[in-house]
């Protein structure tokens, strides 16, 4: 009986950890997809300024519950022949996740649009 209770508690702790991590990675993937789309659209005429693009990135971060600091957003531009500008957006952020009650782990995320 004790063995079953311990097994159940361990199982529930693992499920809890996977659900919490799943939400973090789900929001990260949604955010990356939105940033990729924003970078593509920002390079087409009329091109958006870096400040407007940075504000859009912060808006998307808020929508996806991403703790992003505007200082960690890097925007670079280069000309693409006949296609407007090629915009690359790089960013990094960290999320603290309570993997099990009383224990938090830091997960770092870095991304650059292709």
VENKA-V233637 format. One record per backbone hydrogen bond with DSSP energy under -0.5 kcal/mol. NH is the residue of the N-H (numbers start at 0). CO is the residue of the C=O. If there is no record, write none. Layout:
NH_CO ; NH_CO
//
This chain:
4_0 ; 5_1 ; 6_2 ; 7_3 ; 8_4 ; 9_5 ; 10_6 ; 11_7 ; 12_8 ; 13_9 ; 14_10 ; 15_11 ; 16_12 ; 17_13 ; 18_14 ; 19_15 ; 20_16 ; 21_17 ; 22_18 ; 23_19 ; 24_20 ; 25_21 ; 26_22 ; 27_23 ; 28_24 ; 29_25 ; 30_26 ; 31_27 ; 32_28 ; 33_29 ; 34_30 ; 35_31 ; 36_32 ; 37_33 ; 38_34 ; 39_35 ; 40_36 ; 41_37 ; 42_38 ; 43_40 ; 47_41 ; 52_48 ; 53_49 ; 54_50 ; 55_51 ; 56_52 ; 57_53 ; 58_54 ; 59_55 ; 60_56 ; 61_57 ; 62_58 ; 63_59 ; 64_61 ; 65_60 ; 66_64 ; 67_65 ; 71_68 ; 72_69 ; 73_71 ; 73_89 ; 75_87 ; 77_85 ; 79_83 ; 82_79 ; 83_79 ; 84_42 ; 85_77 ; 86_84 ; 87_75 ; 89_73 ; 89_87 ; 90_110 ; 91_71 ; 92_108 ; 94_106 ; 96_94 ; 96_104 ; 98_96 ; 98_102 ; 99_102 ; 102_99 ; 104_96 ; 106_94 ; 108_92 ; 110_90 ; 112_88
//
